[in-house]
Amino acid sequence: MAGTRGGVGRVAAMAIGLVVALALVLADAARAGTYEVAQCGWGIGAELDPAMPKTEGEAVYLHPGYCTAPPAGTPAGLWFETGFASDGGQALARARWVAPPGASFAGVSFTWSGELQWGMWQVAAFDDGIEAHGLAGAVLSSAPHLVAAGITGPAPAFEVRLECLIHGGPVAPCTRSLRSSELLSGVTLTVDDPVPPQAKLAGALVAPGWHRGTVPLELRAEDAVGAGLAGEEATVDGSPVLTAPVACAVTTIEGQVRGTRLRPCPPTATRAFEVDTTRLADGVHTLRGCATDFGGGQGCAPDARIEVDNSAPEVEFGVASEGEVAATVSDAFSGPAAGTISVRRADSETWTDLQTTLDRGGAGRATLHAQLPDLSAGAYFFRATATDAAGNSGSAQFRAAGSPDELRHQVAAGGGRGSGPASRGGRPPSAHGRATHLVAYLMKDGTAERRLTVDFGTSVVVRGRLTDADRGGVADRSLAVVARPEAGGAGAPERRRVVTDRAGRFELRLPPGTSRSVLVSFHGGGGLAPTHHRPLALRVRAGVSLTAAPRSLRTGERVTLSGRVRAGAARIPARGKLVTIQYLDRAGGRWRPALVVRTGARGRFKARYRFRYVTGVARIRLRATALPEAGWPYASGSSAAVTVKVDGR
């Protein structure tokens, strides 16, 4: 509100604006990109504009401290007072709130009252940067009453005033010989935050190349406009690897989370953490990092493509020309990168590395070659070690014994003897037997995945195939299937057996349960080497229900929202399970938080919510979502939506 003095023309303009503005209220229970800030009530102080003088004139007072600590016998609130002075003397007490840079006020509600003498005026208005627009005003004394109004257009500032409108004039100046006062409390400012935050991914995981094991990742976020950052999240293929709330200045009022400062959350946040890539299937994945501000706006970094390989290369000695030793290396993902063939006498622990070359073949395959040194008669061990581009290592070895000629013959046969396995395709048995390969995946509704997300109470099927080195099916072999619950899941890992059919295929149904890691293994035997598949990730959404009563109500009335989080084989956390009630933002097509509650020990929750700013008839869709948190073995899950009709006519 520009200036400090207002004449009759300015008063008339504000009065016209008041008539128009009082007809406007917020059109919905909340708006996309908006948040609410509580001031001067509920034990919260007033964050006033320090750049604007709070009072002007003689014997004029403003008491922000009375919001939280009023004198004995004085109601809590922001007090405006004009003391004794000459009639017509200038008087102005001003409480001014300024929206964060780039943001704008979209609505306001407050309770106020006044004890006004002649010519004194209490007024609430917003400032668009050029002129003031009145929202509410009075020239007569009034008892405490609620005012709620919406604001259209830009409104970077909001003011409440107590002032002498007619001062210095010769006729009927405002009365200053008697005290005037105004009490303001329970201010709720709705702030429009139009700019979403920005997020950026950094760290080793987003560097080019293949990754394995635990890899550092950093998520940096910035919210230069508006509310500040409320949370960060990183996902791989849509599954969270980081959910990090940010500490903000907030409180819960009538079941709704509101800021206690005009910018409740910090403008920047950086979270450094590590991602366990062993929980991912080998191959290419999509990494996404996002930041959410307190107003519900979200910004995401460009998706990053990450390559994961945690499987060691498969190494087997093969047929070679006499006088040489050779081994084949297979690695389906990052591919063979280096390797060495070594030899030692059986009666020695010292290995001698041979000068080894690596010849690349087709995709994911290579051959190691080394010249066989002159060996005296005796027993020897040969070892081939290979490393893939991700840094995983695999090895194989065999024993040969006899005269120098016999040694050369056995080495050229890849460790086999005579017409044994080395002469049939060049794939000799390893130290544990003939190599085997295992493929496994999770099945649901005809979809095969290594990472699968299902609803609570859903059973899935583990399916796959066991093959030998020539990719032929291995029949009638017992496989171990171990389902290990995530942290917070009840009980020990579930161990089951399944037998392959004539083609080496197998299938096992897993009962409903918590999120689990599923490992399928073949322990070898019968001339076959053991093998296992990378753990399969089964994510189960939390089971949540929600009811609303009544389903039809009027603006200002409260709806009771109740429901239950189903724990199944898990236990409800000691502090209760965290649940957020969300509403559907129809304009943006997104679910946004309305309030947050915790369940009791049995998973039940109840909350009440008041729709304060709805005009016309609004049909609002609500749902309850159980959020991921430490010790809770379920993924994020939501209830079916319920629709509440709010009539503000």
C-alpha positions as CSV (number, residue, x, y, z in Angstrom):
1,M,0.0,0.0,0.0
2,A,1.9,3.0,-1.3
3,G,2.2,6.1,0.8
4,T,1.1,6.9,4.3
5,R,-1.7,9.4,3.8
6,G,-5.0,8.8,2.1
7,G,-7.6,11.4,1.0
8,V,-11.3,11.0,0.3
9,G,-10.7,9.8,-3.3
10,R,-8.4,7.0,-2.1
11,V,-11.0,6.0,0.5
12,A,-13.7,5.8,-2.1
13,A,-11.5,3.7,-4.4
14,M,-10.8,1.3,-1.6
15,A,-14.5,1.1,-0.7
16,I,-15.3,0.1,-4.3
17,G,-12.6,-2.5,-4.3
18,L,-14.0,-3.8,-1.0
19,V,-17.4,-4.4,-2.5
20,V,-15.9,-6.4,-5.4
21,A,-13.4,-8.3,-3.4
22,L,-15.9,-9.5,-0.8
23,A,-17.7,-11.4,-3.5
24,L,-14.6,-13.4,-4.2
25,V,-13.6,-16.5,-2.2
26,L,-11.3,-19.4,-3.0
27,A,-12.9,-21.7,-5.6
28,D,-11.6,-24.9,-4.2
29,A,-10.3,-26.5,-1.0
30,A,-6.8,-25.9,-2.2
31,R,-5.1,-24.8,-5.4
32,A,-2.2,-26.2,-7.4
33,G,1.0,-24.6,-6.3
34,T,-0.4,-22.9,-3.2
35,Y,0.3,-23.3,0.5
36,E,-1.0,-21.8,3.7
37,V,0.8,-19.9,6.4
38,A,-0.5,-19.4,9.9
39,Q,0.2,-16.1,11.7
40,C,-0.7,-14.5,15.0
41,G,-2.6,-17.4,16.4
42,W,-2.1,-20.9,17.7
43,G,1.0,-19.7,19.6
44,I,2.5,-18.3,16.4
45,G,3.9,-14.8,16.1
46,A,3.6,-12.3,13.2
47,E,6.3,-12.2,10.5
48,L,5.9,-8.6,9.4
49,D,7.7,-6.6,6.7
50,P,10.7,-5.0,8.4
51,A,11.1,-2.5,5.6
52,M,7.8,-0.7,6.2
53,P,7.3,1.5,9.3
54,K,4.7,-0.1,11.6
55,T,3.3,3.2,13.0
56,E,3.1,6.8,12.0
57,G,1.8,9.8,14.0
58,E,1.6,10.6,17.6
59,A,0.6,8.0,20.3
60,V,0.2,5.2,17.8
61,Y,1.1,1.6,18.8
62,L,1.3,-1.8,17.2
63,H,2.0,-4.9,19.4
64,P,3.1,-8.0,17.4
65,G,4.4,-9.6,20.6
66,Y,0.8,-9.8,21.9
67,C,0.2,-12.6,19.3
68,T,2.1,-15.0,21.6
69,A,2.6,-13.2,24.9
70,P,-0.2,-10.7,25.7
71,P,-0.4,-8.9,29.1
72,A,-2.5,-10.5,31.7
73,G,-6.2,-10.1,31.0
74,T,-5.6,-9.2,27.3
75,P,-6.7,-11.6,24.5
76,A,-3.9,-12.9,22.4
77,G,-3.7,-11.2,19.0
78,L,-2.0,-8.4,17.1
79,W,-3.1,-5.2,18.8
80,F,-3.4,-1.8,17.0
81,E,-3.9,1.2,19.2
82,T,-4.2,5.0,19.0
83,G,-3.7,6.7,22.2
84,F,-4.6,10.3,23.3
85,A,-3.7,13.1,20.9
86,S,-5.2,16.2,19.3
87,D,-8.3,15.4,17.3
88,G,-7.5,15.2,13.6
89,G,-3.8,14.2,14.3
90,Q,-2.3,11.7,12.0
91,A,-2.5,8.1,13.1
92,L,-1.5,4.9,11.2
93,A,-0.7,1.5,12.6
94,R,0.2,-1.0,9.9
95,A,0.7,-4.8,9.8
96,R,2.2,-5.7,6.5
97,W,3.1,-9.2,5.2
98,V,5.2,-9.6,2.0
99,A,5.1,-12.8,0.0
100,P,8.4,-14.5,-0.8
101,P,10.1,-13.2,-4.0
102,G,8.2,-14.4,-7.1
103,A,5.2,-15.6,-5.1
104,S,1.8,-13.9,-4.5
105,F,-1.0,-14.0,-2.0
106,A,-4.0,-15.9,-3.3
107,G,-6.3,-15.7,-0.3
108,V,-6.6,-14.8,3.3
109,S,-8.7,-15.5,6.4
110,F,-8.6,-13.9,9.8
111,T,-10.6,-12.9,12.8
112,W,-10.8,-9.2,13.9
113,S,-12.7,-6.7,16.0
114,G,-12.5,-3.0,16.6
115,E,-13.3,-0.3,19.0
116,L,-13.4,2.8,16.7
117,Q,-13.9,6.4,17.4
118,W,-15.2,8.9,14.8
119,G,-13.1,9.1,11.6
120,M,-11.0,6.0,12.5
121,W,-11.0,3.1,10.0
122,Q,-9.8,-0.5,10.1
123,V,-9.1,-2.0,6.7
124,A,-7.6,-5.1,5.2
125,A,-6.2,-4.8,1.6
126,F,-3.7,-6.4,-0.8
127,D,-1.2,-4.5,-2.8
128,D,-0.4,-5.4,-6.4
129,G,2.7,-3.3,-6.5
130,I,0.9,-0.3,-8.0
131,E,-2.2,0.3,-5.8
132,A,-4.2,-1.0,-2.9
133,H,-7.3,-3.2,-3.3
134,G,-9.6,-3.4,-0.3
135,L,-10.7,-6.8,1.0
136,A,-12.6,-5.8,4.2
137,G,-13.1,-2.7,6.2
138,A,-15.1,-1.0,9.0
139,V,-15.7,2.4,10.4
140,L,-17.8,1.3,13.3
141,S,-16.9,-0.8,16.3
142,S,-17.5,-4.5,16.0
143,A,-17.2,-7.8,17.9
144,P,-14.7,-10.4,16.8
145,H,-15.8,-12.0,13.5
146,L,-14.2,-14.1,10.8
147,V,-13.3,-12.7,7.4
148,A,-12.3,-15.0,4.5
149,A,-11.6,-13.7,1.0
150,G,-9.8,-14.8,-2.2
151,I,-7.5,-12.6,-4.2
152,T,-7.3,-12.4,-8.0
153,G,-4.3,-11.1,-9.9
154,P,-0.8,-10.4,-8.5
155,A,-0.7,-9.6,-4.8
156,P,2.9,-9.5,-3.4
157,A,1.8,-7.8,-0.2
158,F,-1.1,-7.9,2.3
159,E,-1.9,-5.2,4.9
160,V,-4.2,-4.7,7.9
161,R,-4.4,-1.1,9.1
162,L,-5.9,1.1,11.8
163,E,-5.8,4.7,10.7
164,C,-7.3,8.2,11.0
165,L,-8.8,8.9,7.6
166,I,-9.9,12.5,8.3
167,H,-7.0,14.4,9.8
168,G,-5.9,18.0,9.7
169,G,-9.3,19.1,8.2
170,P,-11.4,22.0,9.5
171,V,-14.6,19.9,9.7
172,A,-15.2,16.8,11.8
173,P,-11.7,15.5,12.1
174,C,-11.1,12.0,13.5
175,T,-11.4,11.7,17.2
176,R,-8.0,11.3,18.9
177,S,-9.1,12.5,22.3
178,L,-10.5,9.0,22.9
179,R,-8.7,5.6,22.5
180,S,-9.3,3.5,19.4
181,S,-8.1,-0.1,19.0
182,E,-8.2,-3.1,16.7
183,L,-7.5,-6.8,17.5
184,L,-6.4,-9.2,14.7
185,S,-5.8,-12.9,15.2
186,G,-5.9,-16.3,13.5
187,V,-4.4,-15.0,10.2
188,T,-4.1,-17.7,7.5
189,L,-2.4,-16.5,4.3
190,T,-2.7,-18.6,1.1
191,V,0.4,-18.1,-1.0
192,D,0.5,-18.9,-4.7
193,D,3.9,-20.5,-5.6
194,P,4.0,-20.6,-9.4
195,V,7.5,-21.8,-10.0
196,P,8.4,-25.5,-9.3
197,P,11.8,-26.3,-7.7
198,Q,14.8,-27.5,-9.7
199,A,16.7,-30.8,-9.1
200,K,20.1,-32.0,-10.3
201,L,21.8,-35.4,-10.0
202,A,25.5,-35.7,-9.4
203,G,27.9,-38.4,-8.1
204,A,29.5,-41.5,-9.4
205,L,26.3,-43.3,-10.3
206,V,25.5,-40.8,-13.0
207,A,29.0,-40.9,-14.4
208,P,29.4,-42.7,-17.8
209,G,30.2,-46.4,-17.6
210,W,29.1,-49.6,-15.8
211,H,28.5,-49.6,-12.1
212,R,28.5,-52.4,-9.5
213,G,28.1,-52.6,-5.7
214,T,27.3,-49.6,-3.6
215,V,27.7,-46.4,-5.6
216,P,27.5,-42.7,-4.4
217,L,24.8,-40.5,-5.6
218,E,24.0,-36.9,-4.8
219,L,20.6,-35.1,-5.3
220,R,20.8,-31.3,-5.2
221,A,17.7,-29.2,-5.2
222,E,16.9,-25.5,-5.3
223,D,13.6,-23.5,-4.9
224,A,14.4,-19.9,-5.7
225,V,10.8,-18.8,-5.6
226,G,8.1,-19.3,-3.0
227,A,7.8,-21.9,-0.3
228,G,11.2,-23.6,-0.2
229,L,12.0,-27.3,-0.4
230,A,9.9,-29.8,1.5
231,G,11.4,-33.0,0.2
232,E,13.6,-34.9,-2.2
233,E,13.2,-38.2,-3.9
234,A,15.3,-40.4,-6.2
235,T,13.9,-43.4,-8.0
236,V,15.3,-46.2,-10.2
237,D,12.8,-47.4,-12.7
238,G,10.0,-45.8,-10.6
239,S,11.1,-47.5,-7.3
240,P,12.3,-45.2,-4.6
241,V,16.0,-45.4,-3.5
242,L,15.8,-42.1,-1.5
243,T,12.8,-40.4,0.2
244,A,14.2,-37.5,2.2
245,P,11.9,-34.9,3.8
246,V,13.4,-31.5,4.6
247,A,12.9,-29.8,8.0
248,C,10.5,-26.9,7.6
249,A,8.8,-24.4,9.9
250,V,5.3,-25.9,10.0
251,T,2.5,-26.8,12.4
252,T,-0.7,-28.8,12.2
253,I,-3.9,-26.8,12.6
254,E,-7.3,-28.5,12.3
255,G,-5.6,-31.5,10.8
256,Q,-3.9,-29.5,8.1
257,V,-0.2,-28.8,7.8
258,R,0.5,-25.0,7.6
259,G,3.7,-23.0,7.5
260,T,4.6,-20.8,10.4
261,R,6.8,-18.6,8.3
262,L,6.1,-17.0,4.9
263,R,8.8,-19.2,3.4
264,P,8.5,-22.3,5.6
265,C,11.3,-24.4,4.0
266,P,14.9,-23.8,3.1
267,P,15.7,-22.7,-0.5
268,T,18.3,-25.3,-1.1
269,A,18.9,-28.9,-0.1
270,T,21.6,-31.5,-0.9
271,R,21.4,-35.1,0.0
272,A,24.4,-37.4,-0.5
273,F,23.7,-41.1,-0.2
274,E,24.6,-44.5,-1.7
275,V,22.6,-46.8,-4.0
276,D,23.0,-50.5,-3.6
277,T,23.0,-51.6,-7.2
278,T,23.0,-55.3,-6.2
279,R,19.3,-54.9,-5.6
280,L,18.9,-54.0,-9.3
281,A,18.8,-56.4,-12.2
282,D,21.9,-56.3,-14.4
283,G,21.4,-54.0,-17.4
284,V,20.2,-50.5,-18.1
285,H,18.0,-48.6,-15.7
286,T,16.4,-45.1,-15.6
287,L,17.4,-42.9,-12.6
288,R,15.2,-39.9,-11.7
289,G,15.7,-37.2,-9.1
290,C,12.9,-34.9,-8.1
291,A,12.4,-32.1,-5.5
292,T,9.0,-31.0,-4.1
293,D,8.3,-27.6,-2.5
294,F,6.0,-26.9,0.3
295,G,3.3,-25.8,-2.1
296,G,3.2,-29.2,-3.8
297,G,5.2,-28.1,-6.9
298,Q,7.6,-30.6,-8.2
299,G,10.7,-30.3,-10.4
300,C,12.8,-33.2,-11.7
301,A,16.3,-33.5,-13.2
302,P,16.6,-35.0,-16.7
303,D,16.4,-38.8,-16.5
304,A,19.8,-40.4,-16.2
305,R,20.6,-43.7,-17.9
306,I,22.6,-46.0,-15.6
307,E,24.2,-49.3,-16.5
308,V,24.5,-51.9,-13.8
309,D,26.5,-55.2,-13.9
310,N,27.0,-57.1,-10.6
311,S,27.5,-60.5,-12.2
312,A,31.0,-62.0,-12.5
313,P,32.1,-63.2,-16.0
314,E,31.8,-66.9,-16.7
315,V,35.2,-68.4,-17.3
316,E,35.9,-71.9,-18.8
317,F,39.1,-73.5,-20.0
318,G,38.7,-74.6,-23.7
319,V,40.5,-76.4,-26.4
320,A,43.8,-74.9,-27.6
321,S,46.6,-75.6,-30.0
322,E,49.2,-77.9,-28.5
323,G,51.7,-75.8,-26.6
324,E,49.0,-73.2,-25.7
325,V,46.4,-72.8,-23.0
326,A,43.1,-71.1,-23.6
327,A,40.0,-70.1,-21.7
328,T,36.7,-68.6,-22.9
329,V,35.1,-65.6,-21.1
330,S,31.4,-64.8,-21.3
331,D,29.8,-61.6,-19.8
332,A,26.4,-60.6,-21.1
333,F,26.4,-57.0,-19.9
334,S,29.5,-54.9,-19.5
335,G,31.6,-57.5,-21.4
336,P,35.1,-59.0,-20.9
337,A,37.7,-56.4,-20.3
338,A,40.9,-58.2,-19.2
339,G,42.2,-61.5,-18.1
340,T,45.2,-63.6,-17.0
341,I,46.1,-67.3,-17.1
342,S,48.3,-68.6,-14.3
343,V,50.0,-71.8,-13.4
344,R,51.5,-73.4,-10.2
345,R,52.8,-76.7,-9.2
346,A,50.4,-78.7,-7.0
347,D,53.0,-78.8,-4.2
348,S,53.4,-75.0,-4.2
349,E,51.1,-72.1,-3.3
350,T,52.8,-69.6,-5.6
351,W,51.1,-68.8,-8.9
352,T,53.0,-67.7,-12.0
353,D,51.2,-65.4,-14.4
354,L,51.6,-66.3,-18.1
355,Q,51.8,-63.6,-20.8
356,T,48.1,-63.6,-21.8
357,T,46.3,-62.0,-24.7
358,L,42.5,-61.4,-24.8
359,D,40.8,-61.8,-28.2
360,R,37.3,-60.5,-28.4
361,G,34.7,-62.5,-30.1
362,G,31.0,-61.9,-30.5
363,A,28.9,-59.7,-28.1
364,G,29.9,-60.4,-24.5
365,R,32.5,-63.1,-25.4
366,A,36.3,-63.3,-25.5
367,T,39.1,-65.8,-25.4
368,L,42.2,-65.8,-23.3
369,H,45.4,-67.3,-24.8
370,A,48.8,-68.0,-23.3
371,Q,51.9,-69.9,-24.4
372,L,52.5,-73.0,-22.3
373,P,55.9,-72.8,-20.6
374,D,58.2,-75.8,-20.4
375,L,56.9,-77.9,-17.6
376,S,58.7,-80.8,-16.0
377,A,56.8,-84.0,-15.1
378,G,54.4,-83.6,-12.2
379,A,51.1,-82.2,-11.1
380,Y,50.0,-78.6,-11.9
381,F,47.0,-76.3,-11.4
382,F,46.0,-73.9,-14.1
383,R,43.9,-70.8,-13.4
384,A,42.1,-68.3,-15.7
385,T,40.9,-65.1,-14.1
386,A,38.8,-62.5,-16.1
387,T,37.4,-59.1,-15.2
388,D,34.5,-57.4,-17.0
389,A,34.2,-53.6,-17.7
390,A,32.3,-53.1,-14.4
391,G,35.1,-54.6,-12.4
392,N,33.5,-58.0,-11.5
393,S,36.0,-60.9,-11.6
394,G,35.4,-64.6,-12.3
395,S,37.8,-67.5,-12.5
396,A,38.1,-71.2,-13.3
397,Q,40.9,-73.7,-12.8
398,F,41.8,-77.3,-13.5
399,R,44.5,-79.8,-12.5
400,A,46.8,-81.6,-14.9
401,A,49.4,-84.3,-14.1
402,G,51.8,-86.5,-15.9
403,S,54.8,-86.3,-18.2
404,P,55.6,-83.1,-20.2
405,D,53.8,-84.6,-23.2
406,E,50.8,-85.6,-21.2
407,L,50.7,-82.2,-19.7
408,R,50.7,-80.5,-23.1
409,H,47.9,-82.9,-24.3
410,Q,45.7,-82.2,-21.2
411,V,46.2,-78.5,-21.4
412,A,45.4,-78.4,-25.1
413,A,42.2,-80.4,-24.3
414,G,41.2,-77.7,-21.9
415,G,41.7,-79.9,-18.9
416,G,39.8,-82.9,-20.3
417,R,41.3,-86.3,-21.0
418,G,41.1,-88.2,-24.3
419,S,37.6,-87.7,-25.9
420,G,36.1,-86.2,-22.7
421,P,34.1,-82.9,-22.5
422,A,36.9,-80.8,-23.9
423,S,36.8,-82.5,-27.2
424,R,33.0,-82.0,-27.4
425,G,32.5,-78.4,-28.2
426,G,35.5,-77.2,-26.2
427,R,33.5,-76.7,-22.9
428,P,35.3,-78.8,-20.2
429,P,34.0,-79.2,-16.7
430,S,35.0,-76.7,-14.1
431,A,36.4,-77.6,-10.7
432,H,32.8,-78.2,-9.6
433,G,31.4,-79.8,-12.8
434,R,30.0,-78.8,-16.1
435,A,28.9,-75.2,-16.2
436,T,25.2,-74.4,-15.8
437,H,23.1,-71.3,-16.4
438,L,20.0,-70.2,-14.6
439,V,17.3,-67.7,-15.7
440,A,14.5,-66.6,-13.4
441,Y,11.9,-63.9,-13.3
442,L,8.6,-62.9,-11.6
443,M,5.3,-63.4,-13.4
444,K,2.0,-61.5,-12.9
445,D,-0.8,-61.3,-15.5
446,G,1.4,-62.6,-18.2
447,T,4.2,-60.0,-17.6
448,A,7.7,-61.3,-16.8
449,E,9.9,-58.9,-14.8
450,R,13.0,-59.1,-12.6
451,R,11.6,-56.2,-10.5
452,L,7.8,-56.4,-10.0
453,T,5.4,-54.3,-8.0
454,V,2.0,-55.7,-7.0
455,D,-0.9,-54.8,-4.8
456,F,-1.3,-55.9,-1.2
457,G,-2.5,-59.5,-0.9
458,T,-1.4,-60.5,-4.4
459,S,0.4,-63.8,-5.1
460,V,3.0,-64.0,-7.9
461,V,4.8,-66.8,-9.8
462,V,8.6,-67.4,-10.0
463,R,9.4,-69.0,-13.3
464,G,12.6,-69.8,-15.2
465,R,14.9,-72.4,-16.7
466,L,18.1,-74.3,-15.8
467,T,20.4,-75.1,-18.8
468,D,23.8,-76.6,-19.2
469,A,26.9,-75.0,-20.9
470,D,25.4,-75.8,-24.4
471,R,22.1,-74.1,-23.3
472,G,20.3,-77.4,-23.2
473,G,17.6,-77.9,-20.6
474,V,18.6,-79.7,-17.4
475,A,15.8,-82.0,-16.2
476,D,14.8,-83.3,-12.8
477,R,17.1,-81.0,-10.7
478,S,16.1,-79.5,-7.4
479,L,16.4,-75.7,-7.1
480,A,16.3,-73.6,-3.9
481,V,14.0,-70.6,-3.8
482,V,14.6,-68.2,-0.9
483,A,12.2,-65.3,-0.3
484,R,13.8,-62.8,2.1
485,P,11.5,-60.2,3.6
486,E,12.6,-56.5,3.5
487,A,13.4,-54.8,6.8
488,G,10.3,-54.8,9.0
489,G,8.9,-58.0,7.5
490,A,8.0,-60.7,10.0
491,G,9.8,-64.0,10.3
492,A,12.8,-65.7,8.8
493,P,13.4,-66.1,5.1
494,E,11.0,-68.5,3.4
495,R,12.8,-71.5,1.8
496,R,11.2,-73.7,-0.8
497,R,12.2,-76.3,-3.3
498,V,11.1,-76.7,-7.0
499,V,12.1,-79.3,-9.5
500,T,12.8,-78.7,-13.2
501,D,10.8,-80.4,-15.9
502,R,12.2,-82.3,-18.9
503,A,13.1,-79.0,-20.6
504,G,14.8,-77.6,-17.5
505,R,11.9,-75.2,-16.8
506,F,10.4,-74.6,-13.4
507,E,7.5,-72.6,-11.8
508,L,6.6,-71.8,-8.2
509,R,3.8,-69.7,-6.8
510,L,4.7,-67.3,-4.0
511,P,1.9,-66.5,-1.5
512,P,0.9,-63.0,-0.6
513,G,3.2,-61.2,1.8
514,T,5.5,-58.2,2.3
515,S,8.0,-56.9,-0.2
516,R,10.7,-59.5,-0.6
517,S,14.0,-60.3,-2.3
518,V,13.8,-63.7,-4.1
519,L,16.9,-65.7,-4.8
520,V,16.8,-68.9,-7.0
521,S,19.9,-71.2,-6.7
522,F,21.1,-74.5,-8.1
523,H,23.6,-76.2,-5.7
524,G,25.1,-78.5,-8.3
525,G,25.8,-82.2,-8.2
526,G,25.7,-85.0,-10.7
527,G,28.6,-83.5,-12.7
528,L,27.0,-80.1,-12.9
529,A,28.4,-76.9,-11.4
530,P,26.3,-74.8,-9.0
531,T,24.8,-71.5,-10.2
532,H,22.4,-68.9,-9.0
533,H,20.4,-65.9,-10.4
534,R,20.6,-62.3,-9.3
535,P,18.0,-61.6,-6.6
536,L,14.6,-60.8,-7.9
537,A,12.9,-57.7,-6.3
538,L,9.2,-58.2,-5.4
539,R,7.7,-54.9,-4.2
540,V,4.2,-55.0,-2.6
541,R,2.1,-51.8,-2.2
542,A,0.7,-51.1,1.2
543,G,-3.0,-51.9,1.7
544,V,-5.0,-48.9,2.7
545,S,-8.7,-48.1,3.1
546,L,-10.5,-44.7,3.5
547,T,-14.0,-43.7,4.3
548,A,-15.5,-40.2,4.6
549,A,-18.5,-39.0,6.6
550,P,-20.6,-37.2,5.7
551,R,-20.1,-37.4,2.0
552,S,-22.1,-34.2,1.4
553,L,-21.6,-31.1,3.5
554,R,-21.5,-27.3,3.4
555,T,-18.5,-24.9,3.5
556,G,-17.2,-24.5,7.0
557,E,-18.4,-28.0,8.1
558,R,-16.0,-30.8,8.9
559,V,-15.7,-34.2,7.3
560,T,-14.4,-37.2,9.3
561,L,-11.8,-39.2,7.4
562,S,-11.1,-42.7,8.8
563,G,-9.4,-45.8,7.5
564,R,-7.0,-48.6,8.1
565,V,-3.5,-49.6,7.0
566,R,-3.3,-53.4,6.7
567,A,0.0,-54.8,8.1
568,G,-0.3,-58.4,7.0
569,A,2.8,-60.3,8.1
570,A,4.5,-57.0,9.2
571,R,4.0,-54.9,12.3
572,I,2.7,-51.4,12.5
573,P,5.7,-49.1,13.6
574,A,5.8,-48.2,17.2
575,R,5.0,-44.5,16.5
576,G,2.1,-45.6,14.2
577,K,2.2,-45.8,10.4
578,L,2.5,-42.5,8.5
579,V,-0.5,-41.8,6.2
580,T,-1.1,-38.8,4.0
581,I,-4.6,-37.7,2.9
582,Q,-4.4,-36.4,-0.6
583,Y,-6.8,-34.6,-2.9
584,L,-6.9,-34.7,-6.7
585,D,-5.8,-31.4,-8.3
586,R,-8.0,-31.6,-11.4
587,A,-6.2,-28.8,-13.2
588,G,-2.8,-30.5,-12.9
589,G,-4.1,-34.1,-12.8
590,R,-2.0,-34.8,-9.7
591,W,-2.7,-36.0,-6.2
592,R,-1.5,-33.4,-3.7
593,P,-1.2,-33.7,0.2
594,A,-4.0,-32.2,2.3
595,L,-3.0,-33.5,5.8
596,V,-0.8,-36.1,7.4
597,V,-1.8,-38.5,10.2
598,R,-0.4,-41.5,12.0
599,T,-2.3,-44.7,12.8
600,G,-2.7,-46.4,16.1
601,A,-1.1,-49.7,17.0
602,R,-3.7,-51.6,15.0
603,G,-3.3,-49.6,11.9
604,R,-6.5,-47.5,12.2
605,F,-6.5,-43.7,11.7
606,K,-9.1,-40.9,12.0
607,A,-8.8,-37.2,11.2
608,R,-11.2,-34.3,10.7
609,Y,-10.9,-31.7,7.9
610,R,-12.8,-28.5,7.4
611,F,-13.5,-27.0,3.9
612,R,-13.3,-23.3,4.6
613,Y,-13.0,-21.6,1.2
614,V,-15.3,-23.4,-1.2
615,T,-18.0,-21.5,-3.1
616,G,-20.5,-23.0,-5.5
617,V,-20.5,-26.8,-5.5
618,A,-17.2,-28.7,-5.5
619,R,-16.8,-32.4,-5.8
620,I,-13.5,-33.2,-4.2
621,R,-11.8,-36.6,-4.6
622,L,-9.7,-37.8,-1.7
623,R,-7.5,-40.9,-1.0
624,A,-5.3,-42.1,1.7
625,T,-1.7,-43.1,0.9
626,A,0.7,-45.1,3.2
627,L,4.1,-43.7,2.7
628,P,7.4,-45.6,2.6
629,E,9.5,-45.3,5.8
630,A,12.3,-47.1,7.6
631,G,11.2,-50.5,9.0
632,W,8.0,-50.6,6.9
633,P,8.3,-53.5,4.4
634,Y,5.8,-52.2,1.8
635,A,6.0,-49.8,-1.1
636,S,3.8,-46.7,-1.2
637,G,0.1,-47.7,-1.5
638,S,-3.1,-45.8,-1.8
639,S,-6.7,-46.4,-1.1
640,A,-9.6,-46.2,-3.5
641,A,-10.7,-42.6,-4.0
642,V,-13.8,-41.3,-2.2
643,T,-15.7,-38.2,-3.4
644,V,-16.9,-35.5,-1.0
645,K,-19.5,-32.9,-2.2
646,V,-19.0,-29.5,-0.7
647,D,-21.7,-26.9,-1.1
648,G,-20.7,-23.2,-0.6
649,R,-23.8,-21.6,-2.1
